[in-house]
Amino acid sequence: MDPSILPVKLQASNLRPIAYRILSKKHGLNVKTDALKLLTETVGNRFGSDWKGPQSQLFLEDIARIWKVQDRGLFIDGEGLKQVINEMTKAVGRSSVSSSFNGGKSKSEAAAVAGRSDTIVDNNNSEVLETIDVDVDVAQLDEDGLNWKDYFKTVTADSQPKYQIDKVRKQFFLVPPLQSSSEFELGATLNAKVNFFINRYSLLSDRLARNENFQKPTFSSMTSFHTTKGNNSGSLSRNSSSHEITLIKNLLGRDGKKFILFGLLSQNSNGDFTLEDSTDSIVLNITQAFKTEGSYYCPGMFLVVEGIYSASGGVTSSAANIIGGCFHVSNIGHPPAEKREASLENYGNLDFMGIHDTESSTNHISRIDKAFKKKLTSLEKQLVDHRLIIMGSDCFLDKSKTVEGLNKFFSKLELKIENGDYEPLAIIFTGSYISTPLTATNTSSTAIPNSASYKNNFDSLATLVSKFPNIVANVKFIILPGSNDPWQSTFALGGSSTTIWPQSPIPSIFTNRLARVLPKGNLLIGWNPIRINYLSQEIAIARDDICQKLKRNDIIFQSEMELEKENLQRDKDREKEGKGQEIDIEEILNKPESTVPLKIQQARKLVKTVLDQGNLQPFKMDLKVFRPYYDHVLRLEPLPTILILNDSTCNSFEVTYNGCKVVNVGSLIGTSRKLNYAEYQPSSKKFTFKEVFF
């Protein structure tokens, strides 16, 4: 407010005609009573006796534009209007910077907030001036003024905002954090457990509805009909104009017709596979099913199936509202993943990490400004020396070989920092940190309790790190637990399926000496999984042997078995004919060979399954124990920029799928004296797998 302007006290009825003409009639927004009251008070304080003037009307125009740019809805409420006015007030500082470049002329407040760069308003003579050159200077000044440390943060399960999908409005809403442990134990856990799979279904079905291949066609031609009819491939038809999803309840009375269904794959008490959506469930016959190659298929996954409905077979019921019969599946596949930018755009650029939220209110929905995100991306490319170091899984501190390898690794890293080769921001360690599950009993060889021995291992790590002053002063340490680490190891006994996810951090009593060695804030004992926000990038890190779990529970289809039998029979026939000992050069040259190594094929299969399902653990609760309240932590919707899967049972790989780069480092130390780790350069989004021999 200009100090030369004397505020006046207005009534809501005074401003209502102007607000209606600008906000409602021109911009199509409805002003609630509390918002009109706040708006009247603000206009009276800012513009005084000139509350009917052009500046006051321009102020209302700016509010309307910002409200629509931020996609806040059709109704202007008091709480939302207060946030918009606060943002405009903060933008006054940047407007003053702009005026210094323009000889005392200042931008309108909304131009700084909503990113308008076409005009500015001169308060002295109300001239409209071109400001292309000025905007470039101000943008550069803002970019130079950004501190990257403000946008390099770790987000744990208890600090990540809980956004939940509204099944009716198809929008996210923010769930307020719990205020007490009793509230967590009772109501929240029960409701979250009920909604666990419902939320996953709503997210994936909404994603399918946005996919152009699963939208209802507006026009069907005879050509597309014949093309679809003639398709007998072993995957969902890509030649047809669309694949419209049908709800299971709509199968009733449509015997013998072909449909495409989407739902949760599970097994009933008879061992039959069933598919369940938001309306009903139906028994599946998969004896003639062909799967889409390159993915795993396990109970607990949401799948798209194509086939014919039969009223006979399956479950029989006399109830009119229960779908009986059986669905004979011909093709089965996963719902295709969606690129990160497309998902963020569809969800209104929500800040799922909570990094850009400056409001103290717990129910404030934060959004990411596109122009500001471009500045962060530009700043990323300038910080070419930044590195993140991801160590291999299973850092067994009770093994002397691990300590020797870490000593050699720290020595090399210390030398690189001293020479100024690059600037490592953080070292990410993933458990387990003990080779056997930590239990409350004594060890068999000594009288030292296991817990004391476990603490001594971290004390030894602290002693080792203290020998390298450059690492201590400049590098953050991020510690993620594994299946053998406390306290879940006391009842899970190191079992991956019995370890509760998300996994709580290692108690600080074991790492207090390491915390004293490092500067304050340089040690983070994180949850598993954890997320790191680096400027505009979201990096998700998880420690779990998911590859083995997928292989164990993968469904073997009858078509696969028949194909394998045919291949075996063909080999036997060749041996009988004597071709097994002969070398047919023409047959070898004409035989199609895959140029992709088997290791990469398995990695792609793992990555596609996880990202298509949009979840770090796409299983039923009998295969993996979850904390239902933290289901948003396991969610991969929208896809992260980087996903690091620390799977010790899988080889190291780097695979990019739908713009999401997925990396696995493998075990820290294998059978040889070799330490494995990877370096990530955020400026170029490149990974480098490295080894240290000791």
C-alpha positions in Angstrom: 0.0 0.0 0.0 1.3 3.5 -0.9 1.9 5.4 2.4 0.4 8.5 0.8 -3.0 6.8 0.4 -5.4 7.0 3.3 -7.4 3.7 3.8 -11.1 3.9 3.8 -13.6 1.5 5.4 -16.0 0.0 2.8 -19.0 -2.2 3.0 -19.3 -5.4 1.0 -22.3 -3.9 -0.8 -20.1 -1.1 -2.1 -17.7 -3.4 -3.9 -20.2 -6.0 -5.0 -21.2 -4.4 -8.4 -17.6 -4.0 -9.4 -16.6 -7.5 -8.3 -19.5 -9.0 -10.1 -18.8 -7.1 -13.3 -15.1 -8.1 -13.4 -14.8 -11.4 -11.6 -18.2 -13.0 -12.3 -19.4 -11.6 -15.6 -16.1 -11.2 -17.4 -14.1 -14.2 -15.9 -16.9 -16.5 -14.9 -15.9 -16.8 -11.3 -18.2 -16.9 -8.3 -17.3 -14.9 -5.2 -18.2 -16.3 -1.8 -19.3 -14.1 1.0 -16.1 -14.5 3.1 -14.0 -13.8 0.0 -16.0 -10.6 -0.8 -15.5 -9.4 2.7 -11.8 -9.9 2.5 -11.6 -8.3 -0.9 -13.5 -5.3 0.3 -11.2 -4.8 3.2 -8.1 -5.2 1.0 -9.3 -2.8 -1.7 -10.2 -0.2 0.9 -6.8 -0.4 2.5 -4.8 -0.4 -0.7 -6.6 2.2 -2.8 -8.4 4.4 -0.3 -10.8 6.9 -1.8 -9.8 5.7 -5.3 -11.3 2.3 -4.8 -13.4 2.8 -7.9 -10.4 3.9 -10.0 -8.6 2.0 -12.8 -5.9 0.7 -10.5 -8.5 -1.0 -8.3 -10.1 -2.6 -11.3 -6.7 -3.7 -12.6 -6.1 -5.3 -9.1 -9.3 -7.3 -9.5 -8.4 -8.3 -13.0 -5.0 -9.6 -11.7 -6.7 -11.6 -9.0 -9.0 -13.3 -11.6 -6.1 -14.1 -13.9 -3.9 -15.6 -11.1 -6.9 -17.6 -9.8 -7.5 -19.1 -13.2 -3.8 -19.7 -13.9 -3.4 -21.6 -10.7 -6.5 -23.6 -11.5 -8.2 -23.0 -8.1 -11.8 -23.7 -9.4 -14.9 -21.6 -10.2 -15.6 -20.4 -6.6 -13.4 -17.8 -4.9 -13.3 -18.6 -1.2 -11.7 -16.5 1.6 -8.8 -18.9 2.3 -7.8 -19.2 -1.3 -8.1 -15.4 -1.9 -5.9 -14.7 1.1 -3.2 -16.9 -0.4 -3.4 -15.2 -3.8 -3.2 -11.7 -2.2 -0.2 -12.8 -0.1 1.6 -14.0 -3.3 0.9 -10.7 -5.0 2.2 -8.9 -2.0 5.4 -10.9 -2.1 5.8 -10.0 -5.8 6.0 -6.3 -5.0 9.7 -6.7 -4.2 10.4 -8.1 -7.7 8.2 -5.3 -9.2 10.5 -2.7 -7.4 13.5 -4.4 -9.0 11.8 -4.1 -12.4 11.2 -0.4 -11.8 14.8 0.3 -11.2 15.6 -0.9 -14.7 12.7 1.2 -16.1 13.3 4.6 -14.6 10.8 4.3 -11.7 8.1 2.5 -13.6 6.8 -0.7 -11.9 5.0 -3.8 -13.1 1.6 -4.8 -11.9 1.8 -7.3 -9.1 0.1 -10.1 -11.0 2.6 -9.9 -13.9 5.3 -11.1 -11.5 3.1 -13.8 -10.0 1.3 -15.2 -13.1 4.2 -14.7 -15.4 2.7 -11.9 -17.6 5.5 -10.3 -19.6 3.7 -8.3 -22.2 2.9 -5.0 -20.4 3.6 -3.0 -17.3 1.5 -0.2 -15.7 3.1 3.1 -14.9 1.4 4.5 -11.8 2.4 8.1 -12.6 0.8 8.5 -16.1 -0.9 5.1 -16.7 1.1 4.6 -19.9 1.4 1.0 -21.3 5.1 0.3 -22.1 6.8 -2.6 -23.8 9.0 -4.5 -21.3 10.7 -7.3 -23.3 14.2 -6.3 -22.5 13.4 -5.5 -18.9 11.8 -8.9 -18.3 14.9 -10.6 -19.6 17.0 -8.8 -17.0 14.6 -9.4 -14.2 14.4 -13.1 -15.0 18.1 -13.4 -15.1 18.3 -11.6 -11.8 15.8 -14.0 -10.2 17.7 -17.0 -11.6 21.0 -15.7 -10.3 19.3 -15.1 -6.9 18.1 -18.7 -6.5 20.0 -20.7 -3.9 20.1 -24.4 -5.0 20.4 -25.5 -1.4 16.8 -24.4 -0.8 15.7 -26.9 -3.4 18.0 -29.8 -2.5 16.1 -31.7 0.2 15.1 -35.2 1.3 11.5 -36.1 1.7 10.7 -39.0 4.0 7.4 -40.9 4.6 6.4 -38.8 7.6 7.1 -35.4 5.8 5.8 -36.1 2.3 2.3 -34.5 1.8 -0.4 -37.1 1.5 -2.4 -36.4 -1.7 -5.4 -38.7 -2.3 -7.5 -39.0 -5.4 -11.1 -38.0 -5.4 -12.9 -40.8 -7.2 -15.8 -38.5 -8.2 -14.1 -35.3 -9.2 -11.0 -37.1 -10.5 -8.8 -34.6 -8.6 -6.3 -34.8 -5.8 -7.1 -33.4 -2.4 -4.6 -33.0 0.5 -5.2 -35.2 3.6 -4.2 -33.3 6.8 -1.4 -34.9 8.8 -2.3 -36.9 11.9 -2.0 -35.0 15.2 -1.6 -38.0 17.6 -0.4 -41.5 17.6 -3.8 -42.8 18.8 -5.4 -41.2 15.8 -2.9 -43.1 13.6 -3.5 -46.4 15.4 -7.3 -46.4 15.2 -9.3 -44.5 12.5 -6.6 -43.6 10.0 -5.2 -47.1 9.7 -8.6 -48.7 9.2 -9.8 -46.2 6.6 -6.4 -46.4 4.8 -6.5 -50.1 4.6 -10.0 -50.1 3.1 -9.0 -47.5 0.5 -5.5 -48.9 -0.3 -6.5 -50.7 -3.5 -9.3 -48.4 -4.2 -6.9 -45.5 -4.5 -4.6 -47.5 -6.8 -7.6 -48.5 -9.0 -8.8 -44.9 -9.2 -5.4 -43.5 -10.3 -4.8 -46.2 -12.9 -8.3 -46.1 -14.4 -8.0 -42.3 -14.6 -4.7 -42.7 -16.4 -6.3 -45.2 -18.8 -9.1 -42.7 -19.5 -6.6 -40.1 -20.6 -4.8 -42.6 -22.9 -5.9 -42.0 -26.5 -5.9 -45.8 -27.1 -8.6 -46.4 -24.5 -11.0 -43.5 -25.3 -14.4 -44.1 -26.8 -14.3 -43.4 -30.5 -16.4 -40.6 -31.9 -16.7 -42.3 -35.3 -16.3 -45.9 -36.4 -15.7 -46.9 -40.0 -16.1 -50.2 -41.7 -12.3 -50.2 -42.3 -11.6 -50.1 -38.6 -14.1 -52.8 -38.0 -12.5 -55.2 -40.5 -9.0 -54.4 -39.2 -10.0 -55.2 -35.6 -11.8 -58.4 -36.6 -8.8 -59.6 -38.5 -6.3 -59.1 -35.7 -5.3 -62.3 -34.1 -2.0 -61.2 -32.5 -1.0 -62.1 -29.0 -1.4 -58.6 -27.6 -4.0 -56.0 -27.3 -4.9 -54.8 -30.8 -3.1 -51.6 -31.8 -4.7 -51.5 -35.2 -8.2 -50.7 -33.9 -9.2 -47.1 -33.4 -9.7 -47.5 -29.7 -10.0 -49.9 -26.8 -13.0 -48.8 -24.7 -12.9 -50.1 -21.1 -16.2 -51.8 -20.0 -17.2 -52.1 -16.3 -17.8 -55.6 -15.1 -21.4 -54.8 -14.0 -22.2 -54.0 -17.6 -21.5 -57.5 -18.8 -24.8 -58.7 -17.4 -27.0 -60.0 -20.1 -24.4 -59.6 -22.9 -23.4 -63.3 -23.3 -21.0 -64.1 -26.1 -19.8 -60.6 -26.8 -16.2 -59.2 -26.8 -15.1 -56.7 -24.2 -12.0 -55.1 -22.6 -12.0 -55.0 -18.8 -9.6 -53.4 -16.3 -9.3 -54.4 -12.7 -7.3 -56.1 -9.9 -6.1 -59.6 -10.6 -6.4 -62.0 -7.6 -7.4 -65.6 -6.8 -10.5 -66.8 -5.0 -10.9 -69.6 -2.5 -11.1 -72.2 -5.3 -7.8 -71.1 -6.8 -9.4 -69.5 -9.9 -8.1 -66.1 -11.1 -10.6 -63.3 -10.8 -10.7 -59.7 -11.9 -12.3 -57.0 -9.7 -13.1 -53.4 -10.5 -15.1 -50.7 -8.7 -18.4 -52.4 -9.6 -18.0 -56.2 -9.4 -15.7 -59.2 -9.9 -15.7 -62.0 -12.4 -13.9 -65.3 -12.8 -11.2 -65.4 -15.6 -10.4 -68.3 -17.8 -6.8 -67.7 -18.9 -6.1 -71.1 -20.6 -6.1 -69.5 -24.0 -4.7 -66.1 -23.0 -1.7 -64.5 -24.7 0.2 -62.0 -22.6 1.9 -58.8 -23.8 5.6 -59.6 -23.7 8.1 -57.7 -21.6 6.2 -57.7 -18.2 5.5 -59.8 -15.1 2.0 -60.8 -14.2 1.3 -61.4 -10.5 -1.7 -61.4 -8.3 -2.3 -58.0 -6.8 -1.6 -56.1 -10.1 -4.1 -54.1 -12.1 -4.3 -55.5 -15.6 -6.2 -54.9 -18.9 -7.8 -58.0 -20.3 -9.5 -58.6 -23.6 -11.9 -61.5 -24.2 -15.4 -62.9 -24.5 -18.0 -63.0 -21.7 -19.8 -66.3 -21.2 -22.8 -66.6 -18.9 -22.0 -70.2 -18.2 -19.2 -71.5 -16.1 -17.5 -69.6 -13.3 -19.6 -68.4 -10.3 -23.3 -69.1 -10.5 -25.7 -66.9 -8.4 -29.4 -66.3 -8.4 -29.0 -62.7 -7.3 -29.8 -60.2 -10.0 -27.0 -57.8 -9.1 -24.2 -60.4 -9.1 -22.3 -61.1 -12.3 -22.1 -64.9 -12.9 -20.4 -66.8 -15.6 -16.8 -66.5 -16.8 -14.7 -64.2 -18.9 -12.5 -66.1 -21.4 -9.4 -64.0 -21.8 -7.6 -63.8 -25.2 -5.1 -61.1 -24.5 -3.8 -59.6 -21.2 -1.5 -56.6 -20.6 -0.6 -53.8 -18.3 -2.0 -50.2 -18.3 0.6 -48.1 -20.1 2.5 -45.6 -18.1 2.3 -41.9 -18.7 5.2 -39.4 -19.0 5.9 -37.3 -15.9 5.2 -33.9 -17.6 1.9 -35.1 -19.0 0.8 -36.4 -15.5 1.8 -33.1 -13.8 -0.1 -31.1 -16.4 -3.2 -33.3 -15.9 -3.0 -33.0 -12.1 -2.6 -29.2 -12.2 1.1 -29.1 -11.5 0.7 -30.1 -7.9 3.7 -30.1 -5.6 3.6 -33.7 -4.5 6.9 -33.3 -2.7 5.9 -30.3 -0.6 9.1 -28.4 -1.4 7.5 -25.2 -2.8 4.9 -24.9 -0.1 5.6 -21.7 1.9 2.2 -21.6 3.7 2.0 -22.7 7.3 -1.5 -24.1 6.8 -1.7 -27.9 6.9 -4.5 -28.1 4.2 -2.9 -25.8 1.7 -2.5 -27.3 -1.8 0.8 -26.2 -3.3 1.4 -25.9 -7.0 4.6 -25.5 -9.1 4.8 -22.5 -11.3 5.9 -23.4 -14.8 8.1 -20.4 -15.3 9.8 -21.0 -12.0 10.4 -24.6 -12.9 12.1 -23.5 -16.1 14.4 -21.4 -14.0 15.3 -24.4 -11.8 16.0 -26.5 -14.9 18.2 -23.7 -16.2 20.1 -23.6 -12.9 20.6 -27.4 -12.9 22.5 -27.2 -16.2 24.9 -24.6 -14.8 25.8 -26.8 -11.7 27.9 -29.3 -13.7 30.2 -30.2 -10.8 27.4 -31.6 -8.6 27.3 -35.3 -8.0 25.2 -37.8 -6.1 27.0 -41.0 -5.1 24.8 -44.2 -4.7 26.5 -47.1 -3.0 25.6 -50.7 -3.7 23.2 -52.6 -1.5 24.0 -54.6 1.6 26.7 -52.5 3.2 27.7 -55.2 5.8 29.7 -53.2 8.4 30.3 -56.4 10.4 32.5 -57.7 7.5 36.1 -56.7 7.4 36.1 -56.7 3.6 33.4 -54.1 3.6 35.4 -51.8 5.9 38.5 -52.2 3.7 36.5 -51.3 0.6 35.0 -48.2 2.2 38.4 -47.1 3.4 39.8 -47.3 -0.2 36.6 -45.6 -1.6 36.8 -42.7 1.0 40.5 -42.2 0.2 39.9 -41.8 -3.5 36.9 -39.5 -2.9 38.9 -37.3 -0.4 41.6 -36.8 -3.1 39.1 -35.9 -5.7 37.5 -33.3 -3.5 40.9 -31.9 -2.5 41.9 -31.5 -6.2 38.6 -29.9 -7.0 37.6 -32.5 -9.6 33.9 -32.4 -8.6 31.6 -31.6 -5.8 29.8 -34.6 -4.3 26.6 -33.5 -2.6 25.6 -36.7 -0.8 26.6 -40.4 -0.4 23.5 -42.7 -0.2 24.0 -45.9 1.7 21.5 -48.7 1.6 21.2 -51.6 4.1 21.3 -54.1 5.4 24.3 -53.0 7.6 24.6 -56.4 9.2 24.9 -59.7 7.5 22.4 -61.5 9.9 19.1 -60.1 11.1 19.5 -58.1 14.3 17.6 -59.8 17.2 17.4 -59.2 20.9 19.3 -62.4 21.9 23.1 -62.6 22.6 25.5 -63.8 20.0 26.6 -67.4 20.1 30.3 -66.6 20.3 30.5 -63.7 22.7 28.6 -62.3 25.6 28.1 -59.0 23.8 24.5 -58.3 22.9 23.6 -58.1 19.2 22.4 -54.5 19.6 25.8 -53.4 21.1 27.6 -55.1 18.3 25.4 -53.4 15.8 26.1 -50.0 17.4 29.9 -50.8 17.4 29.7 -51.2 13.6 28.4 -47.7 13.1 30.9 -46.4 15.6 33.6 -47.9 13.5 32.2 -46.3 10.4 32.2 -42.9 12.3 35.9 -43.5 13.2 36.7 -44.3 9.6 34.9 -41.2 8.2 36.6 -38.9 10.7 39.9 -39.5 8.9 38.7 -37.6 5.8 38.1 -34.0 6.7 37.0 -32.9 3.2 34.3 -35.6 3.1 33.1 -34.7 6.6 32.9 -31.0 5.8 31.2 -31.1 2.4 29.2 -34.4 1.9 25.9 -35.4 3.3 25.4 -39.0 4.4 22.0 -40.6 3.7 21.3 -43.9 5.5 18.5 -46.2 4.3 17.6 -49.3 6.3 17.4 -52.9 5.0 15.6 -56.0 6.0 18.2 -57.0 8.6 18.2 -53.7 10.4 16.3 -52.7 13.5 13.7 -52.9 14.7 11.7 -54.8 12.1 14.4 -57.5 12.0 13.4 -58.7 15.4 10.1 -60.2 14.0 10.8 -60.2 10.2 14.1 -62.0 10.7 15.4 -60.5 7.4 12.6 -61.8 5.3 11.7 -59.4 2.5 8.0 -60.3 2.4 7.6 -59.8 6.2 9.4 -56.5 6.4 6.8 -53.7 6.7 6.9 -51.0 4.0 7.6 -48.1 4.3 10.3 -49.2 6.6 11.1 -46.9 9.6 14.5 -45.4 9.9 17.3 -46.9 12.0 17.0 -45.7 15.6 19.3 -42.7 16.3 20.8 -44.5 19.3 22.9 -46.6 16.9 24.2 -43.7 14.8 24.7 -41.0 17.5 28.5 -41.1 17.2 28.4 -40.8 13.4 26.1 -37.8 13.9 28.7 -36.1 16.2 31.4 -36.6 13.6 29.4 -35.0 10.8 28.3 -31.3 10.8 24.7 -30.7 11.9 22.3 -31.6 9.1 24.8 -33.7 7.2 23.5 -37.0 8.4 20.0 -38.1 7.5 18.7 -41.4 8.8 15.9 -42.0 6.3 12.9 -44.2 5.7 12.8 -46.9 3.0 11.8 -45.7 0.5 12.9 -42.1 0.4 12.8 -39.3 -2.1 15.3 -36.6 -2.9 14.3 -33.3 -4.5 17.1 -31.7 -6.5 15.8 -28.4 -8.0 13.3 -29.6 -10.6 14.1 -33.3 -10.3 12.4 -36.0 -8.2 14.7 -38.9 -7.3 13.0 -41.9 -5.7 15.2 -44.4 -3.9 14.0 -47.8 -2.6 15.8 -50.8 -1.1 14.0 -54.1 -1.8 14.7 -57.4 -3.6 11.7 -57.0 -5.9 13.1 -58.9 -8.8 13.1 -62.2 -7.0 9.6 -61.6 -5.8 8.3 -60.9 -9.3 9.9 -64.0 -10.7 8.5 -66.2 -7.9 5.0 -65.0 -8.3 4.9 -64.6 -12.1 2.0 -66.4 -13.7 2.9 -69.1 -16.2 0.3 -69.0 -19.0 -0.8 -72.1 -21.0 0.3 -70.5 -24.2 3.9 -70.2 -22.9 4.0 -73.8 -21.9 2.7 -74.9 -25.3 5.3 -72.7 -27.1 8.1 -74.2 -24.9 6.9 -77.7 -25.7 6.9 -76.9 -29.4 10.5 -75.7 -29.2 11.6 -78.8 -27.3 9.9 -81.1 -29.8 11.5 -79.2 -32.6 14.9 -79.7 -31.0 14.2 -83.4 -30.5 13.2 -83.8 -34.2 16.4 -82.2 -35.3 18.5 -84.5 -33.2 16.7 -87.6 -34.7 17.3 -86.3 -38.2 21.0 -85.9 -37.4 20.9 -82.1 -37.7 22.1 -81.7 -34.2 25.6 -82.6 -35.2 25.6 -80.7 -38.5 26.3 -77.0 -38.9 23.8 -75.4 -41.3 25.4 -72.0 -42.2 22.3 -70.7 -44.0 20.1 -71.5 -41.1 22.5 -69.7 -38.7 22.6 -66.6 -40.9 18.9 -66.5 -41.4 18.0 -67.1 -37.8 16.7 -63.8 -36.2 18.9 -63.1 -33.1 18.1 -60.5 -30.5 20.8 -57.9 -30.2 19.7 -57.0 -26.7 21.6 -59.0 -23.9 19.5 -61.2 -21.6 20.5 -59.0 -18.6 19.0 -55.9 -20.3 15.9 -57.8 -21.3 15.2 -58.8 -17.7 15.9 -55.2 -16.5 13.4 -53.8 -19.0 10.9 -56.4 -17.9 11.3 -55.3 -14.3 11.2 -51.6 -15.1 8.1 -51.8 -17.3 6.2 -53.8 -14.7 6.9 -51.4 -11.9 6.3 -48.2 -13.8 3.1 -49.4 -15.6 1.7 -50.4 -12.2 2.7 -47.0 -10.8 3.7 -48.5 -7.5 6.9 -49.7 -5.8 5.2 -52.8 -4.5 2.5 -54.0 -6.9 1.5 -57.0 -4.8 -1.3 -58.2 -2.6 -0.9 -57.8 1.2 -0.1 -61.5 1.6 3.0 -61.1 -0.5 4.2 -57.8 1.1 3.2 -56.1 4.4 2.2 -52.5 3.9 1.5 -49.5 6.2 -1.8 -48.5 4.5 -1.7 -44.9 5.7 1.6 -44.4 3.8 0.3 -45.7 0.5 1.2 -42.3 -1.2 4.9 -43.0 -0.4 4.8 -46.2 -2.5 3.0 -44.4 -5.4 4.9 -43.7 -8.6 2.3 -41.4 -10.0 3.4 -39.1 -11.6 6.6 -40.9 -12.5 9.8 -39.6 -10.8 12.6 -38.2 -12.8 15.0 -40.9 -11.5 14.1 -44.2 -9.8 16.9 -46.0 -8.0 16.1 -49.7 -7.2 18.7 -51.1 -4.9 18.1 -54.8 -5.6 21.0 -57.0 -4.5 19.6 -60.0 -6.4 19.7 -58.2 -9.7 22.6 -57.1 -11.9 23.4 -53.4 -12.3 21.5 -51.7 -15.1 20.2 -48.4 -16.4 16.9 -48.3 -18.3 14.8 -45.4 -19.5 11.1 -45.9 -19.9 8.6 -43.2 -20.7 11.1 -40.5 -19.7 11.8 -42.1 -16.3 15.4 -43.3 -15.8 15.6 -46.4 -13.6 18.9 -47.6 -12.2 20.1 -50.5 -10.1 23.6 -50.6 -8.6 23.6 -54.1 -7.4 25.4 -55.4 -4.3 28.1 -53.2 -2.7 30.7 -56.0 -2.5 30.3 -59.3 -4.3 32.5 -62.4 -4.2 35.6 -60.5 -5.4 37.4 -57.6 -3.7 35.5 -55.0 -5.6 33.3 -52.2 -4.3 30.4 -51.1 -6.6 28.8 -47.7 -6.7 27.3 -45.2 -9.2 27.7 -41.5 -9.7 24.8 -39.3 -10.8 25.3 -36.0 -12.5 22.1 -34.0 -12.2 23.0 -31.4 -14.8 23.1 -34.0 -17.6 21.0 -36.7 -15.9 23.8 -39.3 -16.6 24.8 -42.2 -14.4 28.3 -43.6 -14.3 28.9 -47.1 -12.8 32.2 -47.3 -11.1 34.3 -49.9 -9.2 37.0 -49.6 -6.6 39.4 -52.6 -6.2 41.0 -53.1 -2.9 
